[in-house]
């Protein structure tokens, strides 16, 4: 007997009033008392409801309804143990009651008792085979037990009974992929759509499967179809927004997230993703406000704090960003993300030491998941030291990106007979089309493997199957980095190069870091967990863009004043750098300072930066802020700059190479950490070591002296592109020989150890 607490035509309060009146009038029928108990529970009086239910259970020891309802009340209140006892009592009275079997199985599953849960669910599916929720819960139980094929079968039954239930279909799709039958499930879903093309559920399930298979664009297309058919379905909107948020299609992602948030404004994950997408669009001030609102509304959350820390450092507030990252660590000390966030912030932080950064990087590496056991990453040792080698490039940025500009020429000039190149690429689908750097990587690659669908273990297995001898990581701890995969040891020798190469990785499984004598002078060895693989010249080779404008004459000659510039990320502009720049402007009367970066498109952010400099006694009229622009326009604006002032402690990297190519020298102040020495390396490699300052006073003095020698500055500018082009910084064949020698040395060192790697 199943009772409903709402009397026909009456609201809950009215029904409760009627039932209470009936009880006071002496109505003693079991059904009336049961309905009263249910109504009391729904009205927020659980103690009264449970007393009535216990009395009924005692009065009628054969009736299963009172203990069942008591179990539901207790379970809703989070009293799992008491609820389990009530459900057990209901099942003693009626062993085949589906609701009791399902609810008790759910409690078994929550407690990790998969065998007990399986037994009750199999019984339920036997006595009530049309109960889709029982099949669904059975699928969850099988999946928890590692019975993937059985899980798929159970989810299939749930979907068969309720083909329009999205959650059942999605779980079936996930189970099929896990069981290795994803392609078969895709074919089945295609047949479903042929029969019922307007059902959004198969479209959404296809999207999930395609995403799991690494077919991102097709997955998004499938979910877009589902969203068009069910525009008010919050779950589908959430899935589509999540996929777009992790794709290169940031404008579409922002729009999809806005739609999903409108449908489900109380989901903090959507808003966190929205903030992350805003940061990718360089709208850091908006992201920061959104994330702070999330914390105010929902309370502390480590993921939100990490995103807020990233937004904050990108607005130039390094100390505040560090504090936020440390709050995240306090909330989730055993997870890698907060430590990684701190490790990525500290290189920007004035006063951060190499030792402190190394400790943070080691803490990050220590928290990466590691396999309990793994297959061998060894290569045959027979004639190993001199045989041709297979290089694996692990990266999501084998395209027009700083990683691409600074590495592609080195790989292109490696002897194909000596080095095969296998690109383990992610985020490169759809085809890179007209991207010139991507085309160069593809032309050099002996094999190109899309790894989006591979988890760390699968990636390691694939890398070993490919016979990779040396793995070169080009992602580091960046958002697209796969440093965790390197804990599986993808190759006998693993090397870190470029791509979030701020310092050491702190990773015991990373054998070498590719560097040079300027990035890591003698004596720096103790600041790294890797061995230092110093190349003969610089550690990168710059590929200048063919569309770079011609170098214009020194602008100071026509303007009548010197123009200093810094086109670096706002995250790099620290209070000590601002103070040094103000001092330079004081000592060079009439000089101007141009600051250009994406963040300065936000007027309040730009005004705050100008105010910070003006606070040192510099007239705001002497400071110009500019937003980001296309690359050619970006380069062209160097024709308005006489001298670049490098930020510190995080120096320019690619921006310094670009300034040099445009005829503009950079004054730099290197420190201990790798990220602070990029410009020192590039300048020294290009024959401009005199622009590398020994200390803060020397930094200021070098800028002032250069500004006072316009003829010398003009002469340098006129010949600088030719000088850079002829230097090792842009000499690809020379760099390729140096790179080949370094890689061969690392390989021989591994061969010579004779020790098996873990």
N, C-alpha and C positions, 0 to 999 in steps of 0.2 A: 504494500500500500504506500503510495507516494503522495504527500500532501503539498499543496501550494499555499503559501502564507497570505497571498493577496486575494481578498474576496472580489469576485467579479464586479467591475465597475467602481471599485474603491481604490484610493491611493494607499500606500503603506501606512501612513499615520492613521488614516480613517479605518483601515482594516485592523490595525492594532487596537484602536479604541473599541471597535465592535467586539473583538475577541476578548479584551479585558472585561468589557461589560458582561459578556456571556459567562466568563469565569466567575465574576462576582454574583451572577444570578444563579450559579450552581450548575452550569453546564459541565458535565464530567466526561463527555465522550472522549475516547482516546484521540480521535482525529482533531477535535477542537483544541485539546490541550497541546497536541503536537504543533498545530498551526500557530497557536499562541507562542510556543517556544521559539519557533522559527521567526515569527514577527518580532519578538523581543530581541532576538539576536541581531536581526537586520536593523532594528531601531537603536542599536548601541547599548543594549543591556545584556551582555553575554552571561554575567553571573546568574541573573534570573532565568535566562533561557536554559543554561546548562543544568540548573537545579530542577527545572521542569522535565528536561530530557532524562536525567538520571532517575527521577521519580517514575516516569513512564516506563523506563527500561526495567526497573524493579517490579512494577505493577504487572507488566506484560512480558514475561521472560522469553516468549517465543517470537516476539516481534522484532525484526532487524532494523526497522526505521529509526527508533530513538537513538541507539548507539551509533548508527551511521551519521545521523545529523549532529550528534555530539562530537564525533570525530571531525566532521567538517568544520564545526565551530572552533575546536581546539587547534586544528591544523592552520586555519586562517589566522589564529592568534600566535602562531609560531611555536606552539607547545607540542612538538613532534612526538615525544615519548607518550604523553597522555593521549594524543590523537591515535597513535598506533594501537594502544590498548583498547580504545573504543572501537576501532575498525576490527580488531581481532574478535571482540565480543559480537559485533555484527555478523562476522563470518562464521562464528560458532553457531549462530542462529540460522544463517542462510549461507552456506559455503559457496553458492553460485551467484551471489549478488554482485553484478558487474561494477557498480559504483564503489563498493567496498574493496573489491579486488584491485581495481585501478588505483584507488587512493592509497591502499596499503602498499602496493607495489612501488608507487612513487616514493613513499617514505623509506622502503627498503633501498631503493636506488640512491636516494639522498644520503643514506648511511653507508653506501658502498657494498651493500649486500645484494650483489647481482644475481646470485643463484636463487635466493628467496624471491626476488622481484620477478625473475624469469618464470618460476613455477606458478606464481599467481596470475601472471599475464597470459601464459599459455592456457591456463584454466579458463580465464575470462574470454579469450579468443575462441575457445572451444564452445562455451555455453552461449556466447553472444558474438558470433563472428562478424556481425555488421557494425560493431562498435569501433569506429575508426580510431578514436583516441587510445584504445587499448593496443591496437597494432602499432600506432605511433610510439607509444611508451615502450613497447616491446623492442622496437627498432633502436630506441635510445639505449635500452638495456644491453642489447646485443653489441651495439657500438662500444659501450663502456667496457664490455668484456672482450673486445677485440675480434668479435665474430662479424667481420665486415660483410660477407656475403649474406648471412642471415639477417643482418641489419637492413640491407638493401631490400630483401624480400619482405620484411615486416613493413618498412616504409611504403613499399609498393602497394601492399594491401590497404594501408591507410589512405593512400592517394586514390586507389580504385574506388573505395567507398565514398570518398569526398573529393572528387577531382577539381573542385574549385577552391580547396583549402590551400593557400599559398605556402604556409609553414610546412605542411606535409610534403608538398612537391619539392620544396627547397631541401628538406632533409633527405628526401629520396635522391635528389641530384648529388648532394654531397657524399652520400653513402656509395652511390655508384662510382663516383670518381675515386673514392678511397678503396673500393673493392676492385678497381681496375677495369670496370665495365662502363666507363664514362662515354665512350664512343657509341656503345649500344644504346645507352640511355638517350644520347643526343638523337639517334635515329628514331627511337620510340617517340620522343617529343616532337620530332618533325611530322610523324604520322598523326599524332594528336592534333597538331596545328592544321594539317590538311583536312581533318574531320571537323575541327572547331576553331577556325582561324581567329575568332574574336575573343577567345578565352585568354586573358592575360597571364594566367598561371604558367602554362607551358613556355611562353616567351620568357618569363622571369626565370624559370628553372634552367632554360637554355643559357641565359645570361650568366648564371652562377657556374654552370658547367664549363662554358667557354672561358670564363675568367680563370677557373682552376686549371684549365688546359693551357693557359698562357696566351690565349687568343683575345687580347684585350679589346681591340676595336670591334670585333664581332660581338663580344659580350656586351659592350655598351650599346651596340645597335639593337640587340635583342631586348635589353632592358628599356631602351627608348620606346620600342614597340609596345612593351608591357605597360609603360607609363602612359602612353597615348590611349591605350584601351581602358586603363583604370586610373584616370588622372587624380582621383581622390584617395587612392590607396597609399597610405603613409609608408608601409613596408616596402613597396616597390620603389617609391620615390627615394627612400633611404638607401636602397641597394644601388640605384642608378647614381645618386649623388656620391656614394662611397667610391664607386669605380671611377667616376670622372675626377674625383678629388685626388686620385692616385695616378692619374694620366697626365700627359702634357697639355691637355685641353683645359687650361685653367679658367678661361672666360666662361666656357660651358659649365665647368664645375661650380663656379660661383653662382650661376643662375640656378642650377639644379639643387644646390644646397639651400638656396633661398626658398625654393618651392617646397623642399622637404621640411624645412624648419617651419614654414607656414602651416603645413599639415600636422606637424608634431613639435610644437614650440617647447615642449618640456624635455626633449632629448638632448642632454648636454653633449653627447658625442657628435651630433650633427653640428652644433655650434663650434665645438673644438676643431672639427674638420674645416668648417667655414673659415675660421681664423687662420688655419694652416694654409689654405688656398689664398687668402688675402696676402699672407706673407710672401707666397710665391709670386704674387702680382706686385710685390714691393709696396703694398699698402699696410705697412707695419703699424702705423698709428691706429688705424681702424682695428686691426687685429688685436692690438694691445688693449684697446678699450673693450672689445668684445670678450676677451679672455678674463679681464678683471671683473667684468659683469658676471661671467660664469662662476668665478670663485665667490663673489659676493652672494650669488643666488644659491649655489649648490654646495658651497663649502670647499675645503682643500681637496685637491686631486693632483696626483703626481704628474699625470700626462698634461693636464692643463697648465700646471706650473712650469713644466719644461717648455711648452709652446710660448708661454708668457715670457719666460727667460730669453728665448730666442728673439721674440719680437722686441723686447726691451734692449737687448744688446745691439740689434740692428738700428735702433734709434739713437745709439751712441751713449747709452747709460750702462756702462760696463759693470760698475759696482752693484747697482740694483739688480742687474741680470745675474750676477754671481750669487747674490743673496737668495734670489728666487730658486736657482738651481740647487742650492744647499737645502732650502725648504723641501724641495722635491725628494732629495736624498733622504732627509729625515723621515719622510712619509713612506718611501719605498727603498730602503737601504740595500736590499738584496737584488734589485732589478737593474739591468744595465742602462736603461734610458736616462735616468737622472744623472748618473755618473758620466755618461757620454755627453749629456748637455753641458755639464760643468767643464768637461775636457775641451769642448768646442768653444766655450766662452773665455776660459782663462788666457788663451793667447792674445786676446784683445785687451786684457785687463792690465792697466799700468801697475807695475810693481810685482806682477806675478813672476815667480822664479821658475827656472827650468826644473828644479827639483820638485817643486809643488805640482807643476804640470805633469811631470813623470809619475808622481804618486797617483794622481787622478786618472791618468791613462792606464796605469797598471790596475787600479781598482775597477775601471771599466772593463778591461780585458778579463779580469778574474771573474766577472759576473756574466760573461757570455756563456750560453749553454754549450756544453761539450758532450760529444757522444760517449756512451758507456764503453763502446769498443768501436773500432773502425778498421776498414780494410787497409792494406798496405798502400802507401803512396810511393813505394820504392820503384826505381827504374833498373833495368838490367845493368849490372856493373861491368859486364864484359866489354872491354875497350871503351869504357864509359867516358873517360875524361876528354877524349878528343872527337867523339862521334858528333854528328849533327844533333842539335837540340831542338826541342819543341817548347815554345814559349806560350803560356796562357795569359791573356790580358783580361783581367776581371774588372769590368767597368760599366757604368750606366751613362758614360759621357764620351763615347767614341764618336765625337761630332764637333760642330762649332761650339766650343766651350774652352775655358782655359786649359783643361787637360788635353784637349785635342791640339790646340795651338802650340803647346809646349812639348808634345811627345811624338806626334805623327811622323815628323821628319826623321827622328831617330830610328823608328821601326822601318820606315821605307828604305833606309840605306843599309840595313842589315843584310848580309849576304844570304840569299835564299837557299843556297846550297848548305849553309851552316846553321841557319835558324828558320824553322817553320813557325809561323805566327797563327795561333788559334784565338779568336776573339770570343770571349764569354761575355756576351752583351745583354744588357737589359734596358728597358725603356727605349728600344730602337725600332719597335713596330708601331705604326706601319712603316713601310720602306722609307729610308731616309731621303729618298728623292734627290733634290737638288742641293742638299747640304754638302759643300765641297770637302770639308774635313772628313765627314762620314764616308764619302766616296773614296777618299784616299785610304782610309783604314780598310774598307772593303776590298779595294784593289790589292792591298798588300797581304790581306789575310789569306792563309791557306785553308782555313775553315772558319765559319762564322756560326756560332751557336747561340740561339736565343734562350736565355735562362730564366725568363720571368716566371715560368710555371714550376721551376725547380726549387724545392726547399733546400736547406743547407746540406742535408745528408745526400739528397739526390744530386745536387750540384757536385759534391765531392766525388760521388760514384762516377758521374759523367766525366769529370776531369781526369780521374784515374784511367777510365776506359779510353780516353783520348791519348793517353800516354804522355801527358804534359810533364816536362822535366823541371821547368822553372815557372812558377806562378808569379805574375807581377800584378799586385793590387793597385788599382788606380781610383779607388773610391774612399778608402779610409773609413772614418766614423761619420761620414756625411749621410744625408737622408737616404740616398740611393746606394750607400756602401754595403758591401757584403762581408764585413770583417768577421762576423760570426761564422761564416762558411770556412774561413781560413783556420778556425780552430779544428776543423776536420782534416786539415792538411791536404790540400788539393794537389800538391806536388811535393817531390822530395825537397826542393828549394823554394822558399817563398820570400819575395822581395816587395817592399813598399816603395812606391814611387808616385809623386804628384798626387792630385786628388785628395784634398783635406790632409795634405802632408804638413801639418802644423808643427809636429815634433815626432817623437817616438810613437809607436802604436801601443807600447806596453804589453804586447802580445807575445808570450813565450814561443808560439808557433811561427812567428815572423822572424826569419833568419837574418835578413839584411835590410838596411834602408839605403836607397840610392842617393848619393849626396856628392859634395865636392869640398875642396879645402877651404872655401869661403863660408859655406853653410855650416860646416862642422870642422873648425880648425883643430889642430892637435890639442889634446887635453879635454875634448868634449865627449870622449868615449863613454864616460861614466853617466852621462845624461841620457843614454839610450839603452833600451833593452836589446836592440838589434846590433849586429856588427855593422860598421860603417863601410859601405862600398863606395869609396871616393873615386869619381871619374877624373880623368886627366885635366879637363877644363871645367866648365860649368856642369851642373847636374841636369840641365834641360837644353833643348834646341828650339829656338823660336822660329815659327813659320809666319813671316809677315803676310798680311792679306794683300792680294793683288790689287784690290780696289782702294788701297790707302791713298789719300790725296798727296800731292807733291808737298814738300816742305816749303813753307813761306819764309820770307826774310824775318829777322828778329823783330817781333812786334813792338818792342820798346823803342826802336828807332823812329817809328812813325807815331806812336802814342805819346812819346815824351815821358813815359814812366814805365817802370818794371811791373810786369804782371806775374805774380806767383800763382801756382795752381795745385790743386789736389783733386783728382778724379776718382778717388778710392771710396769704397763702401763706408758709410757713416759709422758702422760698427768699429772701424779702425781709428776714428778720430777721438782721442782721449784728452782729458784735461791737461796733462803735461804737453801734449802736442799743440793744443790750442794756446797755451801759455808761451811756448817757443815761437809759434807763428806770430803772435802779438808782439813779442820782442823784436822779431825780424822786421815787422812792419814799422815799429817805432824807430828802428835804426836805418830804415830805407824810406825817407820822407817821400810821400806821393805814390808809393807803391800800392798796388791793388792785389787782392787775393780772390781768386775764382775757385769755388767749391762746386763740384758736379757729381751727383750720384742720384740713383732712383728715388731714395727716400726724401730728397729735397723737393719732390713734386707736391708734398704735403705742406701747405703754407705755415701752419703752426710749428712743424718740425724745422723748416728752414729758418723761421724767425727765432726759434730757440737757439739754433746754432750761431746765428749772427749775434744774438744777445750774449752768448757765452764768450765770444771773442771781444765784443764791445766792452764787456765787463773789465777787460784788461786795459781800458783806456784808448781803444781803437774806434775811430768813427765808423758807424755802420755803413756810411757811403763808400768806404774803401773795400767792402766785402760784397761779393756777388755770389748768389747761389743759383744753381741750374739743375734742372731735373735730368733724368736719363734720356737717352736718345738712341736711334739706330746706330749700328757700329760705325758706318762710314762717317756719319755726322759727328759721332763721338770723337773719332780720330781727327776730323777736320778742326775741331775746336782746340786742339793742341797748337794750331797755328796762331792762336791768340795768347798763348802762354810762353813766357820766357824761361821760367825755372819751375820745376816741380818740387814741392815740399813733401817728402815722404812722411806718412803717418808713422807713429810708433806707439807701442812696441810691435804691432803687427804691420809689417811693411807691405808695400805694393809688390805684386808678382808680375802677372801678365800686364798690368797697367804700366809698370816701369818699362817693360820691353816695348810697349806701344809708344810711350812717350819718347823713348830713345829713337825709335824708328821715325817718329815725327820731328826729330831734331831737338828735342827738349831734354836736357840733363836733369837728373834727380839728385837732390841732397838727401842722404839717408843716414840713420842712426841705428846700427845693428845692436842686438842684445844677445842673450844666451839662447833663446829658443829658436827652433828652426824657422818659424814663421817670421821672426824678426830680422832674418838675414837674407831673404829673397833678393831684395834690391842690391844688397852688398855683393851677392853672387853675380847678378846680371851686369851690374856696373863694372865690376872687376873683370869679368869675362869679356866685356866690350872695350876694355882699355881705359876705363874711367874710374880707377881705384881712388883717385884724388877726391872724388865726390862722396866717399864713404867717411863719415865723421867718426873720430875716436870717442867722443863724449858729447854731452849736451851743449857745452860751450862751443865745441868745435862745429857742431851742427849749425848753430846760429851764425857763427863766424864765417863758415863756408858759404852760406846763403847770402850773407851781407856782402862778402868779398866778390862773389860772382855778379851780384846786382850792380856793383860799382865798376865793373869792367865790361862795358857794353861792347867794345870792339872785340875783345876776346870771346865774349859770349856769342857774338854774331859769327865770328869765324868758326867756332866750334859747331854752331848750328848748321852752317853751310855744308860742312863736311861730315856731319855725324851719321847720316843714313849710310853713306858709303863706308864709313868706318865700322858701323855695326854690321853691315852686310858682309864685310870681309872678316869679321871677328869670329872667334869660335862660337859666339852666341847664336849665329845664324849659319854656320858652316856645317851643313847636314852630313856630308861625307866624313868629315873629321869627327863629328860627334858620333856617327854610326860606328866608326872604328873604336872609339873610346868605349862606347856602350858594349860593343861585342867583346872587347877585352875584359871589361868588368863582369859581364855575365859569364864568360868562360872561366874567369877566376873563381866566381862564386860556385860554379858547378864543380870545378876541380877540387875546391876546398871540401865540398860535400863528399866527393868520391874518395878523397884522401883520408877522411875520418875513419872510413870502414865501419862506422857505428850505425846501427839501424835506428831510424827515427821512430818515435812513438806514433 
